[in-house]
Each structure stands twice: as structure tokens, then as C-alpha cells.
Amino acid sequence: MDLSGLNPSEQAAMHKLIEKKQMQDFMKVYSGLVDRCFSACVNDFTSKTLMSKEVTCVQNCADKFFKHSERVGTRFAEHNAETMNQSPGR
């Protein structure tokens, strides 16, 4: 995003707004991960602590989520690079 057309105070405000939006997006993803893994893995509420199978399930759930996110990010970068190489004027 090119903010060069804005004065310094407008640029600072825009950066702050972007950071706020990024934090909101991160929290939404994080909350979704917690909700998804908790719902899938935690079934026994008779104890305060997680049982070993629940811990393993949560770890596997989170690992799968992060691997998926990494793969999506890689594919997005590949697609973006292809798009940039196909742009007119290159």
C-alpha cells in the first residue's frame, strides 16, 4: 500500500489503523483455532486438566492448522508471483 501521498500524521494514523486491523484478524484466526481444536478434542469435563489423549489431539489439531496455513501462504505467494510475471509491461 502506497501511503506516500499522505502527510506524516495521516501516514501514522493509517499505519495505526492497519496494525489494529492486523491484530483483529490475528485474534479472529487464533480464536477460531482454539474453538475448533477445543470442540474437536476436549470431551471430558470431569477434571480441570486435559487428559493425555486430549493434549495429543490439541497438538495434532494445531499442527495441522499451522501446516495448512503455511501451505496456503506458499500457494498464495506462488500465485502472486505468477500474476506479477504476467502483468502487462513486463
PyMOL Python script that loads the backbone (N, CA, C, O; Angstrom):
from pymol import cmd

cmd.read_pdbstr("""\
ATOM      1  N   MET A   1       0.855  -1.168   0.000  1.00  0.00           N
ATOM      2  CA  MET A   1       0.000   0.000   0.000  1.00  0.00           C
ATOM      3  C   MET A   1       0.894   1.222   0.000  1.00  0.00           C
ATOM      4  O   MET A   1       1.770   1.371   0.852  1.00  0.00           O
ATOM      5  N   ASP A   2       0.662   2.091  -0.965  1.00  0.00           N
ATOM      6  CA  ASP A   2       1.464   3.300  -1.094  1.00  0.00           C
ATOM      7  C   ASP A   2       0.810   4.436  -0.309  1.00  0.00           C
ATOM      8  O   ASP A   2      -0.279   4.903  -0.643  1.00  0.00           O
ATOM      9  N   LEU A   3       1.496   4.858   0.729  1.00  0.00           N
ATOM     10  CA  LEU A   3       0.986   5.947   1.564  1.00  0.00           C
ATOM     11  C   LEU A   3       1.727   7.249   1.314  1.00  0.00           C
ATOM     12  O   LEU A   3       1.572   8.210   2.069  1.00  0.00           O
ATOM     13  N   SER A   4       2.540   7.287   0.250  1.00  0.00           N
ATOM     14  CA  SER A   4       3.382   8.458   0.009  1.00  0.00           C
ATOM     15  C   SER A   4       2.578   9.723  -0.288  1.00  0.00           C
ATOM     16  O   SER A   4       3.101  10.828  -0.145  1.00  0.00           O
ATOM     17  N   GLY A   5       1.332   9.581  -0.695  1.00  0.00           N
ATOM     18  CA  GLY A   5       0.505  10.750  -0.978  1.00  0.00           C
ATOM     19  C   GLY A   5      -0.087  11.383   0.274  1.00  0.00           C
ATOM     20  O   GLY A   5      -0.755  12.415   0.197  1.00  0.00           O
ATOM     21  N   LEU A   6       0.155  10.769   1.418  1.00  0.00           N
ATOM     22  CA  LEU A   6      -0.390  11.283   2.673  1.00  0.00           C
ATOM     23  C   LEU A   6       0.674  12.049   3.444  1.00  0.00           C
ATOM     24  O   LEU A   6       1.868  11.785   3.304  1.00  0.00           O
ATOM     25  N   ASN A   7       0.234  12.994   4.252  1.00  0.00           N
ATOM     26  CA  ASN A   7       1.197  13.706   5.092  1.00  0.00           C
ATOM     27  C   ASN A   7       1.602  12.777   6.248  1.00  0.00           C
ATOM     28  O   ASN A   7       0.953  11.757   6.478  1.00  0.00           O
ATOM     29  N   PRO A   8       2.678  13.130   6.977  1.00  0.00           N
ATOM     30  CA  PRO A   8       3.182  12.228   8.033  1.00  0.00           C
ATOM     31  C   PRO A   8       2.157  11.848   9.095  1.00  0.00           C
ATOM     32  O   PRO A   8       2.143  10.700   9.542  1.00  0.00           O
ATOM     33  N   SER A   9       1.308  12.770   9.508  1.00  0.00           N
ATOM     34  CA  SER A   9       0.314  12.423  10.527  1.00  0.00           C
ATOM     35  C   SER A   9      -0.740  11.476   9.957  1.00  0.00           C
ATOM     36  O   SER A   9      -1.214  10.583  10.660  1.00  0.00           O
ATOM     37  N   GLU A  10      -1.110  11.663   8.695  1.00  0.00           N
ATOM     38  CA  GLU A  10      -2.055  10.759   8.047  1.00  0.00           C
ATOM     39  C   GLU A  10      -1.430   9.370   7.860  1.00  0.00           C
ATOM     40  O   GLU A  10      -2.102   8.351   8.024  1.00  0.00           O
ATOM     41  N   GLN A  11      -0.143   9.345   7.516  1.00  0.00           N
ATOM     42  CA  GLN A  11       0.562   8.062   7.380  1.00  0.00           C
ATOM     43  C   GLN A  11       0.595   7.321   8.712  1.00  0.00           C
ATOM     44  O   GLN A  11       0.360   6.113   8.767  1.00  0.00           O
ATOM     45  N   ALA A  12       0.890   8.058   9.791  1.00  0.00           N
ATOM     46  CA  ALA A  12       0.935   7.435  11.121  1.00  0.00           C
ATOM     47  C   ALA A  12      -0.440   6.890  11.501  1.00  0.00           C
ATOM     48  O   ALA A  12      -0.545   5.789  12.042  1.00  0.00           O
ATOM     49  N   ALA A  13      -1.479   7.649  11.223  1.00  0.00           N
ATOM     50  CA  ALA A  13      -2.840   7.197  11.525  1.00  0.00           C
ATOM     51  C   ALA A  13      -3.194   5.962  10.704  1.00  0.00           C
ATOM     52  O   ALA A  13      -3.827   5.033  11.205  1.00  0.00           O
ATOM     53  N   MET A  14      -2.782   5.958   9.444  1.00  0.00           N
ATOM     54  CA  MET A  14      -3.064   4.814   8.582  1.00  0.00           C
ATOM     55  C   MET A  14      -2.306   3.585   9.058  1.00  0.00           C
ATOM     56  O   MET A  14      -2.865   2.488   9.078  1.00  0.00           O
ATOM     57  N   HIS A  15      -1.042   3.747   9.444  1.00  0.00           N
ATOM     58  CA  HIS A  15      -0.259   2.623   9.978  1.00  0.00           C
ATOM     59  C   HIS A  15      -0.914   2.062  11.239  1.00  0.00           C
ATOM     60  O   HIS A  15      -0.979   0.846  11.425  1.00  0.00           O
ATOM     61  N   LYS A  16      -1.391   2.944  12.092  1.00  0.00           N
ATOM     62  CA  LYS A  16      -2.061   2.514  13.324  1.00  0.00           C
ATOM     63  C   LYS A  16      -3.331   1.734  12.995  1.00  0.00           C
ATOM     64  O   LYS A  16      -3.612   0.711  13.619  1.00  0.00           O
ATOM     65  N   LEU A  17      -4.090   2.210  12.025  1.00  0.00           N
ATOM     66  CA  LEU A  17      -5.307   1.533  11.600  1.00  0.00           C
ATOM     67  C   LEU A  17      -4.989   0.153  11.012  1.00  0.00           C
ATOM     68  O   LEU A  17      -5.691  -0.821  11.285  1.00  0.00           O
ATOM     69  N   ILE A  18      -3.938   0.079  10.214  1.00  0.00           N
ATOM     70  CA  ILE A  18      -3.528  -1.194   9.616  1.00  0.00           C
ATOM     71  C   ILE A  18      -3.097  -2.174  10.703  1.00  0.00           C
ATOM     72  O   ILE A  18      -3.477  -3.345  10.667  1.00  0.00           O
ATOM     73  N   GLU A  19      -2.310  -1.707  11.664  1.00  0.00           N
ATOM     74  CA  GLU A  19      -1.871  -2.569  12.771  1.00  0.00           C
ATOM     75  C   GLU A  19      -3.062  -3.068  13.578  1.00  0.00           C
ATOM     76  O   GLU A  19      -3.094  -4.231  13.982  1.00  0.00           O
ATOM     77  N   LYS A  20      -4.038  -2.202  13.814  1.00  0.00           N
ATOM     78  CA  LYS A  20      -5.236  -2.598  14.557  1.00  0.00           C
ATOM     79  C   LYS A  20      -5.994  -3.680  13.792  1.00  0.00           C
ATOM     80  O   LYS A  20      -6.440  -4.664  14.383  1.00  0.00           O
ATOM     81  N   LYS A  21      -6.140  -3.501  12.486  1.00  0.00           N
ATOM     82  CA  LYS A  21      -6.841  -4.476  11.655  1.00  0.00           C
ATOM     83  C   LYS A  21      -6.090  -5.803  11.640  1.00  0.00           C
ATOM     84  O   LYS A  21      -6.710  -6.864  11.714  1.00  0.00           O
ATOM     85  N   GLN A  22      -4.768  -5.755  11.544  1.00  0.00           N
ATOM     86  CA  GLN A  22      -3.975  -6.983  11.561  1.00  0.00           C
ATOM     87  C   GLN A  22      -4.137  -7.720  12.886  1.00  0.00           C
ATOM     88  O   GLN A  22      -4.234  -8.947  12.902  1.00  0.00           O
ATOM     89  N   MET A  23      -4.168  -6.994  13.984  1.00  0.00           N
ATOM     90  CA  MET A  23      -4.346  -7.618  15.297  1.00  0.00           C
ATOM     91  C   MET A  23      -5.735  -8.241  15.389  1.00  0.00           C
ATOM     92  O   MET A  23      -5.881  -9.353  15.897  1.00  0.00           O
ATOM     93  N   GLN A  24      -6.743  -7.543  14.909  1.00  0.00           N
ATOM     94  CA  GLN A  24      -8.103  -8.100  14.912  1.00  0.00           C
ATOM     95  C   GLN A  24      -8.170  -9.378  14.080  1.00  0.00           C
ATOM     96  O   GLN A  24      -8.787 -10.362  14.490  1.00  0.00           O
ATOM     97  N   ASP A  25      -7.536  -9.359  12.917  1.00  0.00           N
ATOM     98  CA  ASP A  25      -7.517 -10.547  12.058  1.00  0.00           C
ATOM     99  C   ASP A  25      -6.789 -11.700  12.734  1.00  0.00           C
ATOM    100  O   ASP A  25      -7.243 -12.842  12.676  1.00  0.00           O
ATOM    101  N   PHE A  26      -5.657 -11.405  13.377  1.00  0.00           N
ATOM    102  CA  PHE A  26      -4.907 -12.437  14.085  1.00  0.00           C
ATOM    103  C   PHE A  26      -5.751 -13.046  15.200  1.00  0.00           C
ATOM    104  O   PHE A  26      -5.808 -14.267  15.348  1.00  0.00           O
ATOM    105  N   MET A  27      -6.401 -12.196  15.978  1.00  0.00           N
ATOM    106  CA  MET A  27      -7.221 -12.684  17.089  1.00  0.00           C
ATOM    107  C   MET A  27      -8.398 -13.520  16.591  1.00  0.00           C
ATOM    108  O   MET A  27      -8.791 -14.491  17.237  1.00  0.00           O
ATOM    109  N   LYS A  28      -8.951 -13.149  15.459  1.00  0.00           N
ATOM    110  CA  LYS A  28     -10.050 -13.921  14.877  1.00  0.00           C
ATOM    111  C   LYS A  28      -9.557 -15.314  14.469  1.00  0.00           C
ATOM    112  O   LYS A  28     -10.226 -16.312  14.738  1.00  0.00           O
ATOM    113  N   VAL A  29      -8.399 -15.382  13.824  1.00  0.00           N
ATOM    114  CA  VAL A  29      -7.830 -16.671  13.421  1.00  0.00           C
ATOM    115  C   VAL A  29      -7.480 -17.501  14.646  1.00  0.00           C
ATOM    116  O   VAL A  29      -7.790 -18.690  14.705  1.00  0.00           O
ATOM    117  N   TYR A  30      -6.835 -16.876  15.622  1.00  0.00           N
ATOM    118  CA  TYR A  30      -6.438 -17.579  16.850  1.00  0.00           C
ATOM    119  C   TYR A  30      -7.664 -18.115  17.585  1.00  0.00           C
ATOM    120  O   TYR A  30      -7.678 -19.268  18.016  1.00  0.00           O
ATOM    121  N   SER A  31      -8.687 -17.283  17.726  1.00  0.00           N
ATOM    122  CA  SER A  31      -9.912 -17.714  18.403  1.00  0.00           C
ATOM    123  C   SER A  31     -10.580 -18.864  17.655  1.00  0.00           C
ATOM    124  O   SER A  31     -11.100 -19.793  18.272  1.00  0.00           O
ATOM    125  N   GLY A  32     -10.564 -18.800  16.344  1.00  0.00           N
ATOM    126  CA  GLY A  32     -11.122 -19.874  15.537  1.00  0.00           C
ATOM    127  C   GLY A  32     -10.374 -21.178  15.735  1.00  0.00           C
ATOM    128  O   GLY A  32     -10.980 -22.247  15.823  1.00  0.00           O
ATOM    129  N   LEU A  33      -9.040 -21.083  15.804  1.00  0.00           N
ATOM    130  CA  LEU A  33      -8.217 -22.272  16.040  1.00  0.00           C
ATOM    131  C   LEU A  33      -8.519 -22.868  17.409  1.00  0.00           C
ATOM    132  O   LEU A  33      -8.710 -24.078  17.530  1.00  0.00           O
ATOM    133  N   VAL A  34      -8.563 -22.038  18.426  1.00  0.00           N
ATOM    134  CA  VAL A  34      -8.849 -22.515  19.778  1.00  0.00           C
ATOM    135  C   VAL A  34     -10.223 -23.174  19.816  1.00  0.00           C
ATOM    136  O   VAL A  34     -10.376 -24.264  20.366  1.00  0.00           O
ATOM    137  N   ASP A  35     -11.208 -22.526  19.241  1.00  0.00           N
ATOM    138  CA  ASP A  35     -12.568 -23.065  19.243  1.00  0.00           C
ATOM    139  C   ASP A  35     -12.623 -24.405  18.504  1.00  0.00           C
ATOM    140  O   ASP A  35     -13.211 -25.369  18.994  1.00  0.00           O
ATOM    141  N   ARG A  36     -12.005 -24.453  17.323  1.00  0.00           N
ATOM    142  CA  ARG A  36     -12.042 -25.669  16.516  1.00  0.00           C
ATOM    143  C   ARG A  36     -11.360 -26.836  17.234  1.00  0.00           C
ATOM    144  O   ARG A  36     -11.913 -27.932  17.315  1.00  0.00           O
ATOM    145  N   CYS A  37     -10.165 -26.592  17.749  1.00  0.00           N
ATOM    146  CA  CYS A  37      -9.419 -27.669  18.415  1.00  0.00           C
ATOM    147  C   CYS A  37     -10.069 -28.071  19.737  1.00  0.00           C
ATOM    148  O   CYS A  37     -10.113 -29.255  20.071  1.00  0.00           O
ATOM    149  N   PHE A  38     -10.564 -27.111  20.475  1.00  0.00           N
ATOM    150  CA  PHE A  38     -11.236 -27.431  21.734  1.00  0.00           C
ATOM    151  C   PHE A  38     -12.473 -28.282  21.462  1.00  0.00           C
ATOM    152  O   PHE A  38     -12.684 -29.305  22.114  1.00  0.00           O
ATOM    153  N   SER A  39     -13.279 -27.862  20.510  1.00  0.00           N
ATOM    154  CA  SER A  39     -14.505 -28.601  20.200  1.00  0.00           C
ATOM    155  C   SER A  39     -14.208 -30.016  19.716  1.00  0.00           C
ATOM    156  O   SER A  39     -14.933 -30.956  20.043  1.00  0.00           O
ATOM    157  N   ALA A  40     -13.139 -30.162  18.937  1.00  0.00           N
ATOM    158  CA  ALA A  40     -12.808 -31.468  18.381  1.00  0.00           C
ATOM    159  C   ALA A  40     -12.138 -32.388  19.400  1.00  0.00           C
ATOM    160  O   ALA A  40     -12.262 -33.609  19.301  1.00  0.00           O
ATOM    161  N   CYS A  41     -11.435 -31.826  20.369  1.00  0.00           N
ATOM    162  CA  CYS A  41     -10.550 -32.646  21.207  1.00  0.00           C
ATOM    163  C   CYS A  41     -10.984 -32.801  22.663  1.00  0.00           C
ATOM    164  O   CYS A  41     -10.676 -33.818  23.286  1.00  0.00           O
ATOM    165  N   VAL A  42     -11.676 -31.838  23.207  1.00  0.00           N
ATOM    166  CA  VAL A  42     -11.984 -31.880  24.638  1.00  0.00           C
ATOM    167  C   VAL A  42     -13.410 -32.382  24.832  1.00  0.00           C
ATOM    168  O   VAL A  42     -14.379 -31.730  24.442  1.00  0.00           O
ATOM    169  N   ASN A  43     -13.510 -33.566  25.449  1.00  0.00           N
ATOM    170  CA  ASN A  43     -14.814 -34.206  25.615  1.00  0.00           C
ATOM    171  C   ASN A  43     -15.145 -34.513  27.073  1.00  0.00           C
ATOM    172  O   ASN A  43     -16.301 -34.765  27.412  1.00  0.00           O
ATOM    173  N   ASP A  44     -14.145 -34.492  27.918  1.00  0.00           N
ATOM    174  CA  ASP A  44     -14.338 -34.907  29.311  1.00  0.00           C
ATOM    175  C   ASP A  44     -14.151 -33.698  30.223  1.00  0.00           C
ATOM    176  O   ASP A  44     -13.059 -33.135  30.303  1.00  0.00           O
ATOM    177  N   PHE A  45     -15.208 -33.309  30.901  1.00  0.00           N
ATOM    178  CA  PHE A  45     -15.152 -32.133  31.760  1.00  0.00           C
ATOM    179  C   PHE A  45     -15.173 -32.508  33.247  1.00  0.00           C
ATOM    180  O   PHE A  45     -15.580 -31.711  34.091  1.00  0.00           O
ATOM    181  N   THR A  46     -14.735 -33.719  33.549  1.00  0.00           N
ATOM    182  CA  THR A  46     -14.721 -34.167  34.944  1.00  0.00           C
ATOM    183  C   THR A  46     -13.442 -33.761  35.661  1.00  0.00           C
ATOM    184  O   THR A  46     -13.316 -33.971  36.867  1.00  0.00           O
ATOM    185  N   SER A  47     -12.486 -33.178  34.930  1.00  0.00           N
ATOM    186  CA  SER A  47     -11.218 -32.777  35.520  1.00  0.00           C
ATOM    187  C   SER A  47     -10.810 -31.405  34.989  1.00  0.00           C
ATOM    188  O   SER A  47     -11.183 -31.026  33.879  1.00  0.00           O
ATOM    189  N   LYS A  48     -10.041 -30.665  35.790  1.00  0.00           N
ATOM    190  CA  LYS A  48      -9.552 -29.354  35.352  1.00  0.00           C
ATOM    191  C   LYS A  48      -8.466 -29.488  34.293  1.00  0.00           C
ATOM    192  O   LYS A  48      -8.312 -28.621  33.433  1.00  0.00           O
ATOM    193  N   THR A  49      -7.716 -30.582  34.365  1.00  0.00           N
ATOM    194  CA  THR A  49      -6.595 -30.764  33.446  1.00  0.00           C
ATOM    195  C   THR A  49      -7.021 -31.609  32.252  1.00  0.00           C
ATOM    196  O   THR A  49      -7.966 -32.396  32.321  1.00  0.00           O
ATOM    197  N   LEU A  50      -6.293 -31.420  31.158  1.00  0.00           N
ATOM    198  CA  LEU A  50      -6.560 -32.211  29.969  1.00  0.00           C
ATOM    199  C   LEU A  50      -5.982 -33.611  30.134  1.00  0.00           C
ATOM    200  O   LEU A  50      -4.920 -33.796  30.730  1.00  0.00           O
ATOM    201  N   MET A  51      -6.689 -34.578  29.604  1.00  0.00           N
ATOM    202  CA  MET A  51      -6.169 -35.943  29.590  1.00  0.00           C
ATOM    203  C   MET A  51      -5.134 -36.035  28.478  1.00  0.00           C
ATOM    204  O   MET A  51      -5.142 -35.222  27.553  1.00  0.00           O
ATOM    205  N   SER A  52      -4.243 -37.019  28.560  1.00  0.00           N
ATOM    206  CA  SER A  52      -3.149 -37.108  27.589  1.00  0.00           C
ATOM    207  C   SER A  52      -3.664 -37.222  26.151  1.00  0.00           C
ATOM    208  O   SER A  52      -3.065 -36.652  25.239  1.00  0.00           O
ATOM    209  N   LYS A  53      -4.761 -37.947  25.937  1.00  0.00           N
ATOM    210  CA  LYS A  53      -5.287 -38.059  24.572  1.00  0.00           C
ATOM    211  C   LYS A  53      -5.835 -36.716  24.076  1.00  0.00           C
ATOM    212  O   LYS A  53      -5.796 -36.427  22.880  1.00  0.00           O
ATOM    213  N   GLU A  54      -6.346 -35.898  25.006  1.00  0.00           N
ATOM    214  CA  GLU A  54      -6.823 -34.570  24.631  1.00  0.00           C
ATOM    215  C   GLU A  54      -5.652 -33.660  24.276  1.00  0.00           C
ATOM    216  O   GLU A  54      -5.721 -32.894  23.315  1.00  0.00           O
ATOM    217  N   VAL A  55      -4.589 -33.749  25.049  1.00  0.00           N
ATOM    218  CA  VAL A  55      -3.392 -32.946  24.762  1.00  0.00           C
ATOM    219  C   VAL A  55      -2.843 -33.307  23.386  1.00  0.00           C
ATOM    220  O   VAL A  55      -2.523 -32.429  22.584  1.00  0.00           O
ATOM    221  N   THR A  56      -2.739 -34.598  23.125  1.00  0.00           N
ATOM    222  CA  THR A  56      -2.237 -35.061  21.824  1.00  0.00           C
ATOM    223  C   THR A  56      -3.140 -34.572  20.697  1.00  0.00           C
ATOM    224  O   THR A  56      -2.655 -34.117  19.661  1.00  0.00           O
ATOM    225  N   CYS A  57      -4.450 -34.665  20.900  1.00  0.00           N
ATOM    226  CA  CYS A  57      -5.401 -34.214  19.892  1.00  0.00           C
ATOM    227  C   CYS A  57      -5.247 -32.715  19.621  1.00  0.00           C
ATOM    228  O   CYS A  57      -5.228 -32.293  18.464  1.00  0.00           O
ATOM    229  N   VAL A  58      -5.137 -31.913  20.678  1.00  0.00           N
ATOM    230  CA  VAL A  58      -4.984 -30.466  20.511  1.00  0.00           C
ATOM    231  C   VAL A  58      -3.675 -30.155  19.778  1.00  0.00           C
ATOM    232  O   VAL A  58      -3.651 -29.295  18.897  1.00  0.00           O
ATOM    233  N   GLN A  59      -2.597 -30.840  20.133  1.00  0.00           N
ATOM    234  CA  GLN A  59      -1.316 -30.623  19.456  1.00  0.00           C
ATOM    235  C   GLN A  59      -1.417 -30.975  17.976  1.00  0.00           C
ATOM    236  O   GLN A  59      -0.934 -30.230  17.122  1.00  0.00           O
ATOM    237  N   ASN A  60      -2.041 -32.102  17.674  1.00  0.00           N
ATOM    238  CA  ASN A  60      -2.212 -32.502  16.274  1.00  0.00           C
ATOM    239  C   ASN A  60      -3.103 -31.530  15.516  1.00  0.00           C
ATOM    240  O   ASN A  60      -2.830 -31.199  14.362  1.00  0.00           O
ATOM    241  N   CYS A  61      -4.156 -31.079  16.159  1.00  0.00           N
ATOM    242  CA  CYS A  61      -5.075 -30.109  15.554  1.00  0.00           C
ATOM    243  C   CYS A  61      -4.331 -28.803  15.224  1.00  0.00           C
ATOM    244  O   CYS A  61      -4.445 -28.275  14.118  1.00  0.00           O
ATOM    245  N   ALA A  62      -3.584 -28.306  16.182  1.00  0.00           N
ATOM    246  CA  ALA A  62      -2.839 -27.054  15.963  1.00  0.00           C
ATOM    247  C   ALA A  62      -1.759 -27.247  14.904  1.00  0.00           C
ATOM    248  O   ALA A  62      -1.575 -26.382  14.048  1.00  0.00           O
ATOM    249  N   ASP A  63      -1.044 -28.369  14.950  1.00  0.00           N
ATOM    250  CA  ASP A  63      -0.021 -28.644  13.934  1.00  0.00           C
ATOM    251  C   ASP A  63      -0.629 -28.669  12.537  1.00  0.00           C
ATOM    252  O   ASP A  63      -0.080 -28.089  11.600  1.00  0.00           O
ATOM    253  N   LYS A  64      -1.763 -29.343  12.409  1.00  0.00           N
ATOM    254  CA  LYS A  64      -2.432 -29.429  11.106  1.00  0.00           C
ATOM    255  C   LYS A  64      -2.849 -28.036  10.639  1.00  0.00           C
ATOM    256  O   LYS A  64      -2.700 -27.702   9.464  1.00  0.00           O
ATOM    257  N   PHE A  65      -3.367 -27.232  11.551  1.00  0.00           N
ATOM    258  CA  PHE A  65      -3.780 -25.874  11.202  1.00  0.00           C
ATOM    259  C   PHE A  65      -2.582 -25.065  10.700  1.00  0.00           C
ATOM    260  O   PHE A  65      -2.676 -24.387   9.676  1.00  0.00           O
ATOM    261  N   PHE A  66      -1.448 -25.134  11.422  1.00  0.00           N
ATOM    262  CA  PHE A  66      -0.281 -24.350  11.023  1.00  0.00           C
ATOM    263  C   PHE A  66       0.311 -24.842   9.709  1.00  0.00           C
ATOM    264  O   PHE A  66       0.760 -24.033   8.897  1.00  0.00           O
ATOM    265  N   LYS A  67       0.319 -26.153   9.486  1.00  0.00           N
ATOM    266  CA  LYS A  67       0.801 -26.685   8.209  1.00  0.00           C
ATOM    267  C   LYS A  67      -0.101 -26.241   7.071  1.00  0.00           C
ATOM    268  O   LYS A  67       0.374 -25.892   5.990  1.00  0.00           O
ATOM    269  N   HIS A  68      -1.401 -26.256   7.317  1.00  0.00           N
ATOM    270  CA  HIS A  68      -2.353 -25.792   6.313  1.00  0.00           C
ATOM    271  C   HIS A  68      -2.131 -24.313   6.014  1.00  0.00           C
ATOM    272  O   HIS A  68      -2.087 -23.910   4.852  1.00  0.00           O
ATOM    273  N   SER A  69      -1.992 -23.515   7.056  1.00  0.00           N
ATOM    274  CA  SER A  69      -1.770 -22.077   6.877  1.00  0.00           C
ATOM    275  C   SER A  69      -0.482 -21.806   6.104  1.00  0.00           C
ATOM    276  O   SER A  69      -0.438 -20.923   5.248  1.00  0.00           O
ATOM    277  N   GLU A  70       0.565 -22.573   6.413  1.00  0.00           N
ATOM    278  CA  GLU A  70       1.836 -22.420   5.705  1.00  0.00           C
ATOM    279  C   GLU A  70       1.670 -22.756   4.229  1.00  0.00           C
ATOM    280  O   GLU A  70       2.177 -22.049   3.358  1.00  0.00           O
ATOM    281  N   ARG A  71       0.956 -23.836   3.960  1.00  0.00           N
ATOM    282  CA  ARG A  71       0.732 -24.254   2.570  1.00  0.00           C
ATOM    283  C   ARG A  71      -0.084 -23.216   1.813  1.00  0.00           C
ATOM    284  O   ARG A  71       0.230 -22.893   0.668  1.00  0.00           O
ATOM    285  N   VAL A  72      -1.119 -22.698   2.440  1.00  0.00           N
ATOM    286  CA  VAL A  72      -1.938 -21.665   1.799  1.00  0.00           C
ATOM    287  C   VAL A  72      -1.090 -20.427   1.514  1.00  0.00           C
ATOM    288  O   VAL A  72      -1.184 -19.835   0.439  1.00  0.00           O
ATOM    289  N   GLY A  73      -0.262 -20.043   2.484  1.00  0.00           N
ATOM    290  CA  GLY A  73       0.620 -18.886   2.287  1.00  0.00           C
ATOM    291  C   GLY A  73       1.592 -19.098   1.143  1.00  0.00           C
ATOM    292  O   GLY A  73       1.846 -18.182   0.362  1.00  0.00           O
ATOM    293  N   THR A  74       2.139 -20.306   1.040  1.00  0.00           N
ATOM    294  CA  THR A  74       3.068 -20.631  -0.046  1.00  0.00           C
ATOM    295  C   THR A  74       2.354 -20.556  -1.393  1.00  0.00           C
ATOM    296  O   THR A  74       2.869 -19.971  -2.346  1.00  0.00           O
ATOM    297  N   ARG A  75       1.170 -21.150  -1.464  1.00  0.00           N
ATOM    298  CA  ARG A  75       0.402 -21.115  -2.721  1.00  0.00           C
ATOM    299  C   ARG A  75       0.012 -19.683  -3.085  1.00  0.00           C
ATOM    300  O   ARG A  75       0.041 -19.307  -4.257  1.00  0.00           O
ATOM    301  N   PHE A  76      -0.347 -18.898  -2.090  1.00  0.00           N
ATOM    302  CA  PHE A  76      -0.689 -17.502  -2.349  1.00  0.00           C
ATOM    303  C   PHE A  76       0.518 -16.765  -2.921  1.00  0.00           C
ATOM    304  O   PHE A  76       0.382 -16.007  -3.881  1.00  0.00           O
ATOM    305  N   ALA A  77       1.695 -16.981  -2.339  1.00  0.00           N
ATOM    306  CA  ALA A  77       2.916 -16.326  -2.826  1.00  0.00           C
ATOM    307  C   ALA A  77       3.237 -16.772  -4.250  1.00  0.00           C
ATOM    308  O   ALA A  77       3.632 -15.960  -5.086  1.00  0.00           O
ATOM    309  N   GLU A  78       3.065 -18.075  -4.524  1.00  0.00           N
ATOM    310  CA  GLU A  78       3.305 -18.586  -5.879  1.00  0.00           C
ATOM    311  C   GLU A  78       2.337 -17.946  -6.872  1.00  0.00           C
ATOM    312  O   GLU A  78       2.734 -17.514  -7.955  1.00  0.00           O
ATOM    313  N   HIS A  79       1.072 -17.891  -6.489  1.00  0.00           N
ATOM    314  CA  HIS A  79       0.058 -17.286  -7.359  1.00  0.00           C
ATOM    315  C   HIS A  79       0.348 -15.804  -7.578  1.00  0.00           C
ATOM    316  O   HIS A  79       0.221 -15.303  -8.695  1.00  0.00           O
ATOM    317  N   ASN A  80       0.733 -15.114  -6.528  1.00  0.00           N
ATOM    318  CA  ASN A  80       1.055 -13.688  -6.626  1.00  0.00           C
ATOM    319  C   ASN A  80       2.245 -13.483  -7.561  1.00  0.00           C
ATOM    320  O   ASN A  80       2.236 -12.567  -8.383  1.00  0.00           O
ATOM    321  N   ALA A  81       3.277 -14.336  -7.439  1.00  0.00           N
ATOM    322  CA  ALA A  81       4.448 -14.222  -8.314  1.00  0.00           C
ATOM    323  C   ALA A  81       4.061 -14.463  -9.770  1.00  0.00           C
ATOM    324  O   ALA A  81       4.523 -13.752 -10.661  1.00  0.00           O
ATOM    325  N   GLU A  82       3.213 -15.465 -10.015  1.00  0.00           N
ATOM    326  CA  GLU A  82       2.750 -15.737 -11.368  1.00  0.00           C
ATOM    327  C   GLU A  82       1.978 -14.549 -11.925  1.00  0.00           C
ATOM    328  O   GLU A  82       2.160 -14.173 -13.083  1.00  0.00           O
ATOM    329  N   THR A  83       1.132 -13.968 -11.118  1.00  0.00           N
ATOM    330  CA  THR A  83       0.335 -12.819 -11.525  1.00  0.00           C
ATOM    331  C   THR A  83       1.236 -11.638 -11.861  1.00  0.00           C
ATOM    332  O   THR A  83       1.014 -10.940 -12.851  1.00  0.00           O
ATOM    333  N   MET A  84       2.244 -11.418 -11.041  1.00  0.00           N
ATOM    334  CA  MET A  84       3.174 -10.308 -11.277  1.00  0.00           C
ATOM    335  C   MET A  84       3.959 -10.524 -12.564  1.00  0.00           C
ATOM    336  O   MET A  84       4.231  -9.571 -13.294  1.00  0.00           O
ATOM    337  N   ASN A  85       4.325 -11.779 -12.846  1.00  0.00           N
ATOM    338  CA  ASN A  85       5.078 -12.077 -14.065  1.00  0.00           C
ATOM    339  C   ASN A  85       4.224 -11.969 -15.311  1.00  0.00           C
ATOM    340  O   ASN A  85       4.761 -11.796 -16.405  1.00  0.00           O
ATOM    341  N   GLN A  86       2.912 -12.066 -15.178  1.00  0.00           N
ATOM    342  CA  GLN A  86       2.008 -11.983 -16.307  1.00  0.00           C
ATOM    343  C   GLN A  86       1.470 -10.567 -16.529  1.00  0.00           C
ATOM    344  O   GLN A  86       0.735 -10.319 -17.485  1.00  0.00           O
ATOM    345  N   SER A  87       1.840  -9.650 -15.647  1.00  0.00           N
ATOM    346  CA  SER A  87       1.346  -8.269 -15.751  1.00  0.00           C
ATOM    347  C   SER A  87       1.833  -7.634 -17.041  1.00  0.00           C
ATOM    348  O   SER A  87       2.966  -7.873 -17.459  1.00  0.00           O
ATOM    349  N   PRO A  88       0.995  -6.828 -17.675  1.00  0.00           N
ATOM    350  CA  PRO A  88       1.425  -6.102 -18.885  1.00  0.00           C
ATOM    351  C   PRO A  88       2.598  -5.180 -18.552  1.00  0.00           C
ATOM    352  O   PRO A  88       2.683  -4.627 -17.455  1.00  0.00           O
ATOM    353  N   GLY A  89       3.479  -5.032 -19.505  1.00  0.00           N
ATOM    354  CA  GLY A  89       4.615  -4.139 -19.310  1.00  0.00           C
ATOM    355  C   GLY A  89       5.832  -4.853 -18.728  1.00  0.00           C
ATOM    356  O   GLY A  89       6.829  -4.202 -18.415  1.00  0.00           O
ATOM    357  N   ARG A  90       5.774  -6.152 -18.581  1.00  0.00           N
ATOM    358  CA  ARG A  90       6.933  -6.928 -18.081  1.00  0.00           C
ATOM    359  C   ARG A  90       7.561  -7.687 -19.197  1.00  0.00           C
ATOM    360  O   ARG A  90       8.544  -8.397 -18.984  1.00  0.00           O
TER     361      ARG A  90
END
""", "prot")
cmd.dss("prot")
cmd.show_as("cartoon", "prot")
cmd.util.cbc("prot")
cmd.orient("prot")
